[in-house]
Amino acid sequence: MPMDLYRSGDHYVLHADLPGVDPASVDVSVDSGILTVTAQRSERTEHDVQWLSSERFTGSYLRRLSLGQDIDADHIAATYQNGVLTVTLPVAARAKPRRIEISHGAREETKIVEPSDSSDQHTTT
């Protein structure tokens, strides 16, 4: 099954060509970081014909992709329209770029003052 895969902002998009496939036979699953796409194109049912050419594939499709840890597997979505399967794979929040705030100013220092003759200890900041 020919496919395209690209990143767009905070998600990846997979397009797989599955023309002539019954939508009910298409299955997309994720298990242990592996995305699996399966589909079935039934054999032609024409009987009593003399085939001159038979080039279109019939049978099962199977494609597996390793996702890695940057994908939010709980929010993967898929659609099948006009013979094209589209799978949207969101990037996990932990993998998204983020800005780190830099604090400015003096460091806080803590000083301990040894007591003189009194029994109280004083701590200042």
C-alpha positions in Angstrom: 0.0 0.0 0.0 1.6 3.3 -1.1 1.6 5.9 1.7 2.8 9.4 2.5 3.8 10.5 6.0 4.5 14.1 7.1 4.5 16.4 10.1 2.2 19.4 10.3 2.6 21.4 13.5 1.8 19.3 16.5 0.8 16.1 14.7 1.9 13.7 12.0 -0.4 12.7 9.1 -0.3 9.4 7.2 -2.2 9.0 3.9 -2.4 5.4 2.5 -3.9 4.6 -0.8 -6.5 1.8 -0.6 -8.7 2.2 -3.6 -11.4 -0.4 -4.1 -11.1 -1.6 -0.5 -14.3 -2.2 1.5 -14.2 0.3 4.4 -15.4 -2.4 6.8 -12.2 -4.4 6.1 -9.9 -1.5 7.1 -8.4 -1.8 10.6 -6.0 0.5 12.4 -4.5 -0.5 15.7 -1.7 0.4 18.1 0.1 -2.1 20.3 3.4 -1.6 22.1 4.3 1.4 20.0 3.6 -0.3 16.7 0.9 1.2 14.4 -0.7 -1.6 12.2 -2.9 -0.9 9.2 -4.7 -3.9 7.6 -7.2 -4.0 4.8 -8.7 -6.5 2.4 -9.7 -6.2 -1.3 -11.9 -9.0 -2.3 -11.3 -11.1 -5.4 -13.3 -10.1 -8.5 -16.5 -12.0 -8.9 -16.9 -11.9 -12.6 -17.5 -15.4 -13.9 -17.6 -16.8 -17.4 -15.3 -14.0 -18.7 -12.0 -14.2 -20.6 -9.5 -12.0 -18.9 -7.3 -10.0 -21.2 -5.4 -8.3 -18.4 -5.6 -8.6 -14.6 -3.2 -6.2 -12.9 -5.2 -4.9 -9.9 -4.2 -6.4 -6.6 -6.6 -8.5 -4.6 -6.0 -9.9 -1.1 -4.7 -8.5 2.1 -2.8 -5.3 2.8 -0.6 -5.0 5.9 1.6 -2.1 7.0 3.4 -1.6 10.3 5.2 1.5 11.6 7.2 2.0 14.7 5.8 5.1 16.5 8.5 5.9 19.0 7.7 7.7 22.3 6.8 11.1 20.9 3.3 10.0 19.7 0.2 10.4 21.9 -1.2 6.9 21.1 -4.4 7.5 23.0 -5.5 10.2 20.6 -4.7 8.7 17.2 -7.6 9.2 14.8 -8.4 7.7 11.4 -10.7 8.4 8.5 -11.3 6.5 5.2 -12.7 8.6 2.3 -12.5 8.1 -1.5 -10.1 5.2 -1.2 -7.6 7.1 1.0 -7.0 6.2 4.6 -5.9 9.2 6.7 -4.4 8.6 10.1 -3.6 11.6 12.4 -1.0 11.0 15.0 -0.7 13.7 17.6 2.7 14.6 19.1 2.7 13.9 22.9 2.8 17.0 25.1 6.2 15.9 26.5 7.7 16.0 23.0 6.4 19.4 22.0 8.9 22.3 22.1 8.4 24.5 25.1 9.9 27.7 26.3 11.9 27.6 29.6 11.4 30.7 31.7 14.6 32.3 33.0 14.4 34.0 36.4 16.4 37.2 36.9 17.6 38.9 40.1 19.8 38.2 43.1 19.9 34.9 44.7 18.5 34.5 48.1 21.1 33.9 50.8 20.5 32.6 54.2 22.9 33.5 57.0 23.0 32.0 60.4 24.1 34.4 63.2 25.8 32.7 66.1 24.3 33.7 69.4 26.3 35.7 71.9 25.3 35.2 75.5 21.6 34.9 74.8 20.0 31.5 74.5 18.0 32.4 71.3 19.4 31.7 67.8 18.5 34.2 65.1 18.2 33.4 61.4 17.9 36.2 58.9 17.3 36.2 55.2 
